[in-house]
């Protein structure tokens, strides 16, 4: 039971960091997509 709590906390922290990183990158997403389209053409 104790091991499951430890794993849950680890996954929770990992997801939190992952989401925070994605939220920081969200404003850059349209810019990156436009650059990809321009490079393709």
N, CA, C and O atoms as a printed pandas DataFrame, in Angstrom:
     atom_number atom_name residue_name chain_id  residue_number  x_coord  y_coord  z_coord
0              1         N          UNK        A               1    0.842   -1.206    0.000
1              2        CA          UNK        A               1    0.000    0.000    0.000
2              3         C          UNK        A               1    0.879    1.258    0.000
3              4         O          UNK        A               1    0.583    2.231   -0.694
4              5         N          UNK        A               2    1.943    1.225    0.774
5              6        CA          UNK        A               2    2.833    2.385    0.862
6              7         C          UNK        A               2    3.524    2.656   -0.480
7              8         O          UNK        A               2    3.761    3.804   -0.856
8              9         N          UNK        A               3    3.836    1.574   -1.185
9             10        CA          UNK        A               3    4.515    1.699   -2.481
10            11         C          UNK        A               3    3.590    2.391   -3.493
11            12         O          UNK        A               3    4.040    3.218   -4.285
12            13         N          UNK        A               4    2.310    2.049   -3.461
13            14        CA          UNK        A               4    1.364    2.649   -4.397
14            15         C          UNK        A               4    1.253    4.155   -4.189
15            16         O          UNK        A               4    1.155    4.909   -5.157
16            17         N          UNK        A               5    1.269    4.596   -2.941
17            18        CA          UNK        A               5    1.188    6.026   -2.622
18            19         C          UNK        A               5    2.426    6.738   -3.174
19            20         O          UNK        A               5    2.326    7.836   -3.722
20            21         N          UNK        A               6    3.588    6.104   -3.024
21            22        CA          UNK        A               6    4.844    6.679   -3.510
22            23         C          UNK        A               6    4.823    6.817   -5.034
23            24         O          UNK        A               6    5.223    7.845   -5.579
24            25         N          UNK        A               7    4.353    5.772   -5.710
25            26        CA          UNK        A               7    4.258    5.786   -7.178
26            27         C          UNK        A               7    3.267    6.861   -7.627
27            28         O          UNK        A               7    3.530    7.587   -8.586
28            29         N          UNK        A               8    2.132    6.963   -6.939
29            30        CA          UNK        A               8    1.110    7.961   -7.278
30            31         C          UNK        A               8    1.667    9.375   -7.169
31            32         O          UNK        A               8    1.445   10.212   -8.045
32            33         N          UNK        A               9    2.400    9.633   -6.075
33            34        CA          UNK        A               9    2.994   10.959   -5.878
34            35         C          UNK        A               9    4.001   11.266   -6.982
35            36         O          UNK        A               9    4.048   12.386   -7.491
36            37         N          UNK        A              10    4.803   10.273   -7.349
37            38        CA          UNK        A              10    5.814   10.455   -8.395
38            39         C          UNK        A              10    5.155   10.794   -9.728
39            40         O          UNK        A              10    5.588   11.716  -10.420
40            41         N          UNK        A              11    4.102   10.045  -10.090
41            42        CA          UNK        A              11    3.373   10.281  -11.343
42            43         C          UNK        A              11    2.713   11.660  -11.313
43            44         O          UNK        A              11    2.713   12.371  -12.318
44            45         N          UNK        A              12    2.152   12.037  -10.167
45            46        CA          UNK        A              12    1.481   13.326  -10.025
46            47         C          UNK        A              12    2.457   14.472  -10.267
47            48         O          UNK        A              12    2.141   15.420  -10.985
48            49         N          UNK        A              13    3.646   14.383   -9.666
49            50        CA          UNK        A              13    4.673   15.420   -9.833
50            51         C          UNK        A              13    5.132   15.453  -11.296
51            52         O          UNK        A              13    5.301   16.527  -11.874
52            53         N          UNK        A              14    5.331   14.272  -11.888
53            54        CA          UNK        A              14    5.781   14.178  -13.279
54            55         C          UNK        A              14    4.766   14.831  -14.222
55            56         O          UNK        A              14    5.144   15.588  -15.116
56            57         N          UNK        A              15    3.474   14.533  -14.018
57            58        CA          UNK        A              15    2.422   15.107  -14.853
58            59         C          UNK        A              15    2.345   16.619  -14.665
59            60         O          UNK        A              15    2.136   17.356  -15.628
60            61         N          UNK        A              16    2.512   17.084  -13.422
61            62        CA          UNK        A              16    2.450   18.513  -13.133
62            63         C          UNK        A              16    3.554   19.259  -13.875
63            64         O          UNK        A              16    3.314   20.309  -14.471
64            65         N          UNK        A              17    4.762   18.706  -13.833
65            66        CA          UNK        A              17    5.903   19.323  -14.527
66            67         C          UNK        A              17    5.669   19.295  -16.037
67            68         O          UNK        A              17    5.958   20.268  -16.733
68            69         N          UNK        A              18    5.146   18.179  -16.537
69            70        CA          UNK        A              18    4.883   18.022  -17.963
70            71         C          UNK        A              18    3.841   19.042  -18.433
71            72         O          UNK        A              18    4.015   19.673  -19.476
72            73         N          UNK        A              19    2.757   19.202  -17.664
73            74        CA          UNK        A              19    1.703   20.148  -18.024
74            75         C          UNK        A              19    2.221   21.578  -17.997
75            76         O          UNK        A              19    1.896   22.384  -18.869
76            77         N          UNK        A              20    3.036   21.889  -16.979
77            78        CA          UNK        A              20    3.573   23.243  -16.856
78            79         C          UNK        A              20    4.460   23.564  -18.058
79            80         O          UNK        A              20    4.436   24.678  -18.581
80            81         N          UNK        A              21    5.242   22.574  -18.488
81            82        CA          UNK        A              21    6.116   22.765  -19.643
82            83         C          UNK        A              21    5.284   22.979  -20.904
83            84         O          UNK        A              21    5.633   23.808  -21.745
84            85         N          UNK        A              22    4.179   22.233  -21.040
85            86        CA          UNK        A              22    3.316   22.373  -22.211
86            87         C          UNK        A              22    2.607   23.723  -22.201
87            88         O          UNK        A              22    2.427   24.333  -23.255
88            89         N          UNK        A              23    2.203   24.196  -21.025
89            90        CA          UNK        A              23    1.533   25.495  -20.926
90            91         C          UNK        A              23    2.481   26.618  -21.315
91            92         O          UNK        A              23    2.058   27.611  -21.906
92            93         N          UNK        A              24    3.765   26.467  -20.986
93            94        CA          UNK        A              24    4.756   27.474  -21.367
94            95         C          UNK        A              24    4.985   27.458  -22.875
95            96         O          UNK        A              24    5.273   28.494  -23.474
96            97         N          UNK        A              25    4.857   26.283  -23.485
97            98        CA          UNK        A              25    5.095   26.136  -24.922
98            99         C          UNK        A              25    3.852   26.427  -25.760
99           100         O          UNK        A              25    3.960   26.603  -26.974
100          101         N          UNK        A              26    2.677   26.481  -25.135
101          102        CA          UNK        A              26    1.425   26.696  -25.876
102          103         C          UNK        A              26    1.454   27.947  -26.755
103          104         O          UNK        A              26    1.050   27.863  -27.915
104          105         N          UNK        A              27    1.914   29.111  -26.259
105          106        CA          UNK        A              27    1.953   30.302  -27.118
106          107         C          UNK        A              27    2.876   30.130  -28.326
107          108         O          UNK        A              27    2.694   30.795  -29.346
108          109         N          UNK        A              28    3.857   29.247  -28.216
109          110        CA          UNK        A              28    4.804   29.023  -29.315
110          111         C          UNK        A              28    4.252   28.084  -30.380
111          112         O          UNK        A              28    4.754   28.069  -31.504
112          113         N          UNK        A              29    3.222   27.295  -30.047
113          114        CA          UNK        A              29    2.700   26.289  -30.977
114          115         C          UNK        A              29    2.282   26.865  -32.332
115          116         O          UNK        A              29    2.714   26.334  -33.355
116          117         N          UNK        A              30    1.466   27.920  -32.394
117          118        CA          UNK        A              30    1.077   28.468  -33.709
118          119         C          UNK        A              30    2.292   28.936  -34.504
119          120         O          UNK        A              30    2.351   28.746  -35.719
120          121         N          UNK        A              31    3.249   29.540  -33.829
121          122        CA          UNK        A              31    4.473   30.026  -34.472
122          123         C          UNK        A              31    5.259   28.870  -35.084
123          124         O          UNK        A              31    5.757   28.968  -36.205
124          125         N          UNK        A              32    5.365   27.767  -34.326
125          126        CA          UNK        A              32    6.087   26.590  -34.824
126          127         C          UNK        A              32    5.363   25.972  -36.019
127          128         O          UNK        A              32    6.003   25.534  -36.976
128          129         N          UNK        A              33    4.024   25.937  -35.965
129          130        CA          UNK        A              33    3.239   25.369  -37.066
130          131         C          UNK        A              33    3.397   26.205  -38.330
131          132         O          UNK        A              33    3.525   25.655  -39.423
132          133         N          UNK        A              34    3.391   27.525  -38.190
133          134        CA          UNK        A              34    3.550   28.430  -39.339
134          135         C          UNK        A              34    4.936   28.242  -39.945
135          136         O          UNK        A              34    5.080   28.216  -41.167
136          137         N          UNK        A              35    5.948   28.111  -39.106
137          138        CA          UNK        A              35    7.315   27.915  -39.592
138          139         C          UNK        A              35    7.425   26.609  -40.377
139          140         O          UNK        A              35    8.096   26.550  -41.407
140          141         N          UNK        A              36    6.760   25.559  -39.880
141          142        CA          UNK        A              36    6.781   24.260  -40.569
142          143         C          UNK        A              36    6.128   24.385  -41.950
143          144         O          UNK        A              36    6.633   23.835  -42.929
144          145         N          UNK        A              37    5.016   25.104  -42.026
145          146        CA          UNK        A              37    4.307   25.281  -43.297
146          147         C          UNK        A              37    5.157   26.082  -44.275
147          148         O          UNK        A              37    5.213   25.752  -45.460
148          149         N          UNK        A              38    5.815   27.123  -43.796
149          150        CA          UNK        A              38    6.656   27.973  -44.650
150          151         C          UNK        A              38    7.861   27.188  -45.165
151          152         O          UNK        A              38    8.261   27.340  -46.319
152          153         N          UNK        A              39    8.433   26.351  -44.306
153          154        CA          UNK        A              39    9.577   25.535  -44.715
154          155         C          UNK        A              39    9.148   24.474  -45.729
155          156         O          UNK        A              39    9.908   24.120  -46.629
156          157         N          UNK        A              40    7.908   23.968  -45.569
157          158        CA          UNK        A              40    7.387   22.959  -46.493
158          159         C          UNK        A              40    7.201   23.541  -47.882
159          160         O          UNK        A              40    7.480   22.876  -48.880
160          161         N          UNK        A              41    6.723   24.798  -47.953
161          162        CA          UNK        A              41    6.515   25.495  -49.226
162          163         C          UNK        A              41    7.835   26.139  -49.615
163          164         O          UNK        A              41    7.921   26.789  -50.656
